[in-house]
Amino acid sequence: MKRVLVHSCCAHCAAYTVEHWRQQGYEVSALWYNPNIHPYTEHQQRLEAMQALAEEMKLPLINTGGYDIVEYFRRVAGHEAERCGHCFRLRLSKTAETAKEMGFDAFTTTLLISPHQKHELLQEIGAELGGEKGVEFLYADLRKRYSDSRHITKPMNLHRQQYCGCIYSEWERYGDTTIK
Ligand code: SF4
């Protein structure tokens, strides 16, 4: 059976995504690497929710243990309006590298289920990194299943985030602004 490593941004996006790849015949493992989630206490709450989901779904979860917040800000500083591309690249590079090192057949990300993410950019960066790192990037447009995924996690009463992750997205959410 082929093995896929799924970068997981949060439990709520992971639930259906994992189901989807299992239905496609893959043995699925998840990877946690999200230095874009601020502040640290919010990162920990989302990680705990992901760990609870992994237990429920009998899903192996690799926690890189790296909260590379300094690296995140170094990449984004001065390019705040285009920060999502840098953010995707940082997280997906780690996933592709880990997949390669651990002998997975492919990698992908739960971000592909979210209608709030820059979907085409994710697809482009994933494919590019797949070629660069020598491991297949699995693409699927799962946006129509976003509410199904939340439906799966609802009874679990897990922490539910109110903004994408970075401090900029928190300001955009509550300050009703757009960073240029
Ligand atoms: S808005 Fe979300 S995807 Fe974009 S940089 Fe911030 S955390 Fe990353």
Boltz pocket constraint, residues with backbone or C-beta under 6 A from the ligand:
constraints:
  - pocket:
      binder: B
      contacts: [[A, 36], [A, 37], [A, 83], [A, 84], [A, 85], [A, 87], [A, 88], [A, 164], [A, 165], [A, 166], [A, 167], [A, 168], [A, 169]]
      max_distance: 6.0
